[in-house]
Amino acid sequence: MKQAICVKCRKFVKYVIRKTDDAFTVKGELVKYKKKIAYCKECGEEVWVAEVDDYNANAPFKKYCKIHKEKRNNE
């Protein structure tokens, strides 16, 4: 399993990823998506994971494109 640095535990720890509802404005439109957050398995503190950060940066834009592709296909 991958590990991340936990600031509270002050060491490399295993982590668990949970999803939560979030929203982001893309081209003036509010897009709802599932945001991923990584938590330390030892203390429960949120930890930073590059892959999770990349996912969260791209997810609203991918959702926006999917929504508008579906709208074009239904017209």
Buried (B, 14 or more C-beta within 10 A) or exposed (E): EEBBBBEEBEEEBEBEEEEEEBEBEBEEEEBEBEBBBBBBBEEEBBBEBEEBEEBBEEBBBEBBEEBEEEEEEEE
